[in-house]
């Protein structure tokens, strides 16, 4: 019996370990940790966590010790005499263990929580520049209103300075979470929230939706790309440019496919002016003006490359069942030219 | 496949996004239905319904499907000869008899 129990728990443990490392690492590794902070706000949150862990472990150790002492204490040889402990001792245990100790511990945690909340608060006043993030089922629209840039699932920020992000939702409640850079905050329809984040190191940090928001909640990720100020400026300048009309004949054919297959009804490509399209409806899907400059597609669930784009374009319903994008029934030749066109959207 | 490394091939298959169209056992996330499944690939008679399934043909196909079958749905992914060798090694990699018995 014991052996069976041992074997099955070993099996379960192995299963857990295997399932933990089965996901193919999308660049960067898709398991960011709050305990590996890369910015001051995340560092505050991590520090609070360690404090709570420390106190929790200390209390657990004391309770375990008391329990062990009670269990191991020898029974009295005879139980005829009344127990020597009077009500006073018991009351003292209750007073110290039940009231004073919890009061001290909770006060410490409460104080540090208030301190952490104040530390990660969004600073007053106008931010240096604006970033608006709008959560959609199941992707992130990212706007830089001052620069007239709209992109998706990728937020570029300069390194070493606090960046303020305004968060909204157009459908249901989502939650914005970049574990290595800051805590979480909800995105609520018809209410704008703000979060401040700062990265102390150049790098790419994965973010996730942290509030269940429907069928593809698990595939609603994004990337925060922290760059040096000059790289960031270069990126801004590149993103501001509209897409050029392709010079290559295959890509030009692909542009026709993009229009005739109806991609334009949901996706904007700035610079692609098609008068037949009702512009008012064009924000159902991500802006694709600079699609090929992004690291990922499909809400950061796939790396951005030609193979993944091909599979995503023809069969998104298999990659992300329930996603708003319908499967495309285009012939294989058109798929090739379309991929050539998408590759020009640098 | 001479010189092909099975484990490297598996990584390349994930990196090139093959799994967004093909279902390929052993490659995480490669469970798509858009293109033919690649399980038991070593038992298939033809590649792309056209070329006899030989190592040489597979290497050609992986590097330049558009030249062999112009307009086919499979895009040229920029796979080079060495990478094709590794990918082919993975696709032809078959479980040994003891693997099957112990399954």
Contacts between the chains, C-beta under 8 A, distances in Angstrom:
chain1	res1	chain2	res2	distance
A	22	B	28	5.6
A	23	B	28	5.9
A	23	B	29	7.6
A	24	B	14	4.7
A	24	B	27	7.4
A	24	B	28	4.3
A	24	B	29	5.7
A	302	B	17	6.6
A	302	B	20	6.4
A	303	B	15	7.4
A	303	B	17	6.5
A	305	B	15	7.6
A	305	B	16	6.5
A	305	B	17	5.0
A	305	B	77	7.5
A	306	B	17	7.2
A	306	B	75	5.2
A	306	B	76	7.9
A	306	B	77	5.5
A	306	B	78	7.5
A	307	B	16	4.7
A	307	B	17	3.0
A	307	B	18	5.7
A	307	B	20	6.0
A	307	B	21	7.2
A	307	B	75	7.1
A	307	B	77	5.3
A	308	B	17	3.4
A	308	B	20	4.5
A	309	B	17	7.6
A	309	B	20	8.0
A	310	B	17	7.7
A	310	B	20	6.8
A	310	B	21	6.1
A	310	B	34	7.8
A	310	B	73	7.4
A	310	B	74	7.7
A	310	B	75	5.2
A	311	B	17	6.6
A	311	B	19	7.7
A	311	B	20	2.5
A	311	B	21	4.2
A	311	B	32	5.4
A	311	B	34	5.4
A	311	B	35	7.9
A	312	B	20	6.1
A	314	B	21	7.5
A	314	B	34	5.1
A	314	B	73	7.4
A	315	B	20	8.0
A	315	B	21	7.5
A	315	B	32	6.4
A	315	B	33	6.5
A	315	B	34	4.2
A	318	B	31	7.9
A	318	B	32	5.4
A	318	B	33	5.3
A	318	B	34	6.9
A	319	B	20	6.4
A	319	B	32	7.0
A	331	B	71	7.9
A	332	B	71	5.6
A	332	B	72	5.6
A	332	B	73	3.7
A	333	B	71	4.0
A	335	B	73	5.7
A	335	B	75	7.4
A	336	B	66	6.8
A	336	B	71	6.6
A	336	B	73	8.0
A	336	B	75	6.0
A	339	B	75	5.3
